[in-house]
Amino acid sequence: MPDSSNRQAVLALDQGGHASRAFVVGLDGSVLTEHHCDIATFYPAVDRVEHDPLELVSSFRSCLQVVAEYCTRHGVDIVAAGLATQRSSMVCWDRHTGSPLTPVLSWQDRRNADWLRGLTHWNPLVHERTGLRISAHYGAGKMRWCLDHLPEVAAAYSVGRLAWGPLASFLLFHLVREHPLLVDPVNASRTLLWGLSAMDWDGELLALFHLDDSCLPRCVANLHAFGMLDIPDRNVPLSLLTGDQPAALFAYGAPDLDTAYINMGTGAFVQRLTHAPPRHAPELLSSVVYCGEGNSLFGLEGTVNGAGSAIMQLVRELAIDADVAEREFESWLQTCVVPPLFLNGVSGLGSPYWRSDFNSRFVGNGTPQEKLVAVAESVLFLINVNLAEMSRYLALPRRVVATGGWAKNSGLCQRLANLTGLPVHRPGQVEATALGLAWLLARPFGQWSVREAMDIFTPAVDTALQNRYQAWLRQMTIELQESGADPARYP
């Protein structure tokens, strides 16, 4: 571990789907210490995915206590802190007491999908205003469901005590001494209520979902004086609030507009960056990546809802030991030379197809190991479809940077290179969210010197993989035609 005596550092707080993490990072970019607390995920019914909001707060407080003790022992002075969360997760709470009125409804939660289907004819307007499509994954549908189905939420609303919004705002309220009701553009943008051009809540969108802005947090820039973290005997300003995927883009310095960034975790996300809101791309998402210091960065984004979650779902369904699957998966990739195909709509088929009711299924038979490989390949195939769709609006990228837990698998990275024909660069530290927060926080101090070494996977000819991809595309076309979609508009 680097020598940390008499050092200044920044604190990066990362709320992910499985754990809360706190990283103390020196101003030069060296990680001094890290602590994490696992969190529980609950699946109370089909299409419902929840967390306990107070457990998330408690997990961060435990992390803060541990890193504060470390800093005291080693003479480290934390000069700034930042928080990143999963963007589309939301919660309702009492704006006076802070008591949660609902669980955290995870970004994976789709409980209000049926109600939202009645609004699909508004998709062109919503996409033009927000860069997104109407989806149960985003916050507006979740807020509407809570107000319609939970008496405690309706009661708080009726007396002016209701606060609701992205998980980031709830955590901010509880972790900062001043208990602010604030949100940043990145997290606000995942509610379907925030306008990409106006960079604020949009009255017409609020009316569409029969909501008003009185319960929403106030929008401020990502870089903002949010208040002091509630750490005993320390004054640590929290000055950065953002989402996990956008934060990861800054892990290795200023992002490159000629690079495709792919984060493979619970879901897989493909991003290309622009300095201005990107050209309208109906089958993709447009988003704000960063807003601060008088400048903004935007992104064109594709999403694969079922990546690691699809693999782990199959592990559970086939009763495969999860530890064995994790340990042996690399070798299974090498030995399973003819896996079946998997048409992957786990958690809803994302871009560029957008079919929430897509029926996931295997085409062909295989052993449990071959089926796991098929699911993993389906993620790569969906990534490649999104890259092809992006090429309609932006020049082809020069390379891919792959991060996230599943990027640790070298076999997957090599197949991604072979499939896309692009070199895939994998940083040694693939858990990028915390490092991206740290870089943004440390940048004003001008001391960042760490240069991350990259593993590079050079594309190789893989005819069998390309043939499986083409067969997968044909099967997807058949499925979409049978469901009434027009797949001719897809790559």
N, C-alpha and C positions, 0 to 999 in steps of 0.2 A: 504494500500500500504506500502511496506517495507520502513524503514528509509533509505534514499539515500544520506544523507549529507556526504561530504568528502569521496566519494566512487569512486573506479575505476570500469569500466564497459566495456562491449563490445556491439557493435551495429550489429544487425542481420537484413539484408534487404532481403525481400522475395517477389519475383514477381510471383504472381499466376494468374490464369485465370480470376479472378473477382476483384482483388484488389492488390495494392502495399502496403506492410506493413513494418514498422520499429519498432524493439523491442530493448529497452535498457535493458540489462541483467547484473546484478552484477556478479562479478567473482565467487561468491558462487553459482550461478545458479538461483537467485531470479529475477523475471521479475519486473523491476522498473517502466517502462512505455511502452506503445505501441500506435502507431498511424497508421491508415490505410486510404488510399484513393481508393475509388471504381474506376474501369476502365470499359470502354465500350467494348463490343464485337460485331463485325459486321458480318453479314451473307449475303454478296452481291449476292451469287448464290449458287446453289447446290454444296456441297463439298468444299465451300470456307468459311474460318473462319479467321477473321482479327482483329487486334488491330491497333490503331493509335500510331506509335512509339514515337512521341513527347508528346502525352498524358502520356505515360508510364514514360518518363523522367520527365515531369512536376509533375506527381503524387509523384515520389520519392523525388523531390526537396521540395515539400510541406511537405512530411513526415520528411525530414531532418531538415527543418526549425523548425517544432514543437518540435522534440526531442532535437534539440540544445537549444531551449529556455528552455525546461524542465531542461536540464543538467546545464544550467547557473543558473537557480533559485535554484537548489538543490545541487549545488557543486559537480556534477558528472563529472568525467574525463573519456572520452571514449578512451581506449588504442588501440583498433583494431576493424575493421569492416569486415563483410563478406556479400556476395551477392549470393543468390540462385535464379534460374529461371527455367521455364519449358524448358526442355532440347531440344526438337525438334522444337521449334519455331525459325524462322530465319527472317532476314531483310537484305536489301541492302542499302548502304549509300555511300556518297561521302567521301573518305578517307582524303581529305584536309579540307573540311568545316564541316563535320559531318552531313550534311543535308540528311535526309532519301530519298531514291529513290523509295521505295516501302512501303506498309503497313508492319506491322509484320504479317507474315504468321504463324498462330497458329499451334501448333503440331497437332491439329485436322484437319487442312486443307489438302485436298486430290486432289487438282486441277490437278495434273499431273499424276494421276493414269493410264490413258490410255497410255501415252507414256512409262511409266515404265513397263507396261505389256510386251513390246517388249524385256525387259531385264531379264525376269524371269528365263531364262535358265542359267543365271549367279548366281542364288541364292546360289548354293553350295560354289562358290568362295567367294562371299560377306559374307556369314555366317562364313566361316572359318577365313576370315581376320578381320571382324568387330564384330562378335558375334550376328549380326542382320540379318534380311531378307530385301530384297528389298521391300520398302513400301513407299507410297506417304506421310506418316506421317513424314518421316525423311527429313533432310535438302537438300540432293543432288538433289532430284527431284524438290524441290522448287527452288533451285538456277538455275537449267537448265530451268525451266519454265520462270523465270524472265528474263534470258538472251535471250530466244527465243521470248518472247512476249512483253517486255517492252522496247521501244526505248531508254528511258532515261538510263536504265541499260546498254544496248548495247553501247550507246554513251560513258558512263563513263568508260566502259571496254576498249574501243578502244583507249582512251587517258590516260590510266593508273591511273584513279581516283577512280575506283570501289573498295569498300570493301564490303564483305558479310560474313555472318557467323551466328552462334547462337545468339539469342537475348541477351545472357549474354555479348557478345563482344560489341554489340552496346551500351548497357547500361553502360558498363565499360568505353567506349570511352567518353560518355557524363557526367558521374558522377565523374570521376577522373580528377584532374587538368592536368595531363600529357597527357591525351587523348591517352592512349596506344591502340595498335592493338594486343590484346592478347586473348587467350582462354585457358581454362583448359581442362584436358582429359575427364572429365565427360560430359561436353557440346559438345566438339569436337566429342566424340564417337557417338553422335546421328545424325551425318551428312551422314553416310555411306562412308565417305572419310578418316576415321581415323583408323589405324591399331591397333588391340588389343595387338599384340605382339611387334610391333615396337614402340608403344605409340607415334605415330606421323602421319602426313598426309601420305597417301599411294599413290605412283605414279600410280600404276596399277589401283586402284579404281578411281582416278581422270580421267584417260584415258577412263575408262569404261563409265563415265557420260559426257565425252567430256568437262571437266573442267580442269583448272590448278590452282596451288596453289598461284599464284601471288596476288590474291584478298583475300586470307584467312588470318585470324589472326595467329600469331605465337603461337605454343602450349607451355605452361609452366605447372608446377605442380599446383594442387589445392591450395596448400599453397605457396604463392609467394608474393613478394613486388610489387603489382600492381600500387601503387601510392597513392596520398593523395586524399581523398574524397573532393569534392568541397563544403565545408561548411565554410561560412564566419567566420573569427576570430578563426578557429580551425584547428588543424593539426591531422587528423584522418587517419591512414594508412589503406587502404583496402588490407587485406592480405589473403583473402580466396574467391575463386570463385568456384561454384559447381552447381549441379542441385537440384531441390526441393526434388525429391524422395530419392536420396542418402543422402542428408542432414538429412532427417527425421530419418534415421536409427541411428543417433548419439544422438538423443534427450534425451536418458536416459542412456548415458554413452557408453562405448565401446560395439559395437554390439556383439551378441551371435551367434555363428555358428550353434547352435542347435535350433534356433528359426526361424519360418517363419514370415516375416514381411509383413503385408498387409496394404496398404494405400488405403482407399476408399474415393475418391473425385469425380471429373469429370469423371475420369477413375479409375479403380482399378488395383493395381500393387502388385504382389506377388514376394517377393525376399528371396532367401537363399544366404548366404555369404560364401566365401572361401578366403583363403590367396593367392591362385594362380589362374590364369585363369582356369575356371571350365572345366571339361571334355566336349567334344563336344556334344551338345544336340540339334539336328536339329530342333525340334519343339518349342524350347524355345529360349530366348535371353540370351546372355552372355554380361556382361558389367563391366566396371571399376567403382568402387564405391568411391574410394579415392586414391589420389596419392600425397604423401608429406613426408618430413622428412625421405627419404630413404626407405619408405615402402609403399606398395599398398594393397588395399582390392578390391576384385572382387565379382561379384554376378551372380547368375543364376536367371533369371527373367521371369515371365509370365505377360501378360498384357490383361486386359479387357477394350476395348476402350469405351464401353458404360456402365458406372456405374451411377453416379449422373446425367450425361448428358442424359442418356436414361430415367431415371425417370422424369426429368424435361421436356424432349421432350413430353412424354405422358401427363404430366400435361397441357402443352400448347395445345396439340391436342384435349384433352377432355374438354378444357376450365374450368379446375378446378382451383379454387383460390389457388395460390401458398402458401400464408400464411396459409390457411386452411390445405392444404396438409402437410405442415411442422409441423403444430401444432397437427394434428390428425393422422399422419402416424403411430405412435406407437400403438394407439388403433386399427387402421385398421389391423395391423399385428396380433393382438390378436383375432379379431372378424372374419376375413376372413379365415375360416378353410379349404376351398376347392377352392383355387384360380385356374385359368387356368394356362397353361404353356406358357412361352414366349421364343421363339427362338431368341436370342439377338445378332443381328449383327449391332447394332447401331454404326456408325462411322467405320464400317468394323469389321468383326469377327476376333479377335486377336488369341493369342496362346491358345492351340496348333494346332488350325484348319487353321488359316491364309486364310480366304476367304474374300477378299475385297468387293466382290459383293454379299455377303450372303443376302438373303431376310428375314428380320425380320418379325415374325408374331406370333399371338397368336394361341394356340391350345386349343380349348374350348372357351366357352363364360363366361362372368362375368360382374359384375358391374364395374363402373370406379374405385372404391376402390379396388376391387379384382384384376383388371388389374394392378394397381400400385404395389400391393403386388407381383403379378406374375413377374413383371419386376425386383423388388428387389431380389426375389428368383433366377431369372436367373443370376444375378451377383454372388450370392453365389455359384450357380452351376458351373459357369465358373471358379471361384476361386478354387473350389474343383477339377475340372478337371486338372487345372494347378498344384496343389499340388500333385495329383496322377502322373502326368508326371514327376515332379521333383524327385519323389521317385525312378525313374529308374536310377538316377545318384547320388543321395545323400541319406544318411540315413534319415528315417522319423524324422521330427522335434519333439521336446518335447512339444512345445507350439506354439501358435500364438500370436503375438502382433498386435493389430488392431488400426490404427490411421486414421486421415482424417475426414472430416466433417460428412460423413455418419456413421462413427463409433460411433458417439454420440448416435445413436439409440440403446438402450439396446436390443430391440427385435431382431434386425438384428444380433447383436453380439451373442445372445443366439442361434439363428438358425445356425449361422456359427459354433459354438461349437458343436451343435447337429449333424450337417451334417458331419463335419470333424472328430469328435471323439477326438478332441484336446481341452485342456483348452484355452480359449481366454482371453488374458490379455489386458485390455484397460486402458491406462494412463488417469489420470484426465485431463491433457492437451493434447488433441488429435491433435491440430494443431502443428505438431511436427517439421516442417521445420526450423522455427526460433530457436527453442531450440537446434536442432542439430547443426546449425551454431554456436550458442553461446557456446556450449560445445567444439567444435573444436577450437574456438578462445580463450576460457578461459583456455584450458588445459595446455598451457605452464606456466601459473601462479600458477597452483597447489592448487587453493582454492575452487574448486567446491565441494559443500557439499549437494546440494539438492538431495533428493532421492524421486522420483516420486511414489506416491501411485497408485496402480493399482486396478481397478475393475476386478474381475476374474469371468468368465462365465464357469461353469463346464459342460461338456457334459452330456446330458440326452437322454434317449431313445425317439426317435420321429419317429415312424414307418411311419406315414403319410408323413412326409417330405422326408424320405428315398425313399418311393414309388414314390413320385413325381419326385425325382431326377432320379430314374431309368427310369421312363416314359419319362422324358426330354432327357436322354441319347439316348433312342431308337428313339425318334423323330429327334434328331440331326443326328443320323446315317442315317435315311431315307433321310433327306434333303441333306446331304453330298453325299450320293450315287446318288441321282437324279441329283446333280450338277457335277458328274463325279469324285469326290474325292474318296480316298481310306480310309474310316474311320477305317479300321482294325488296322491302326498304332496308333490310339489314345486310351487313357485309357477309 
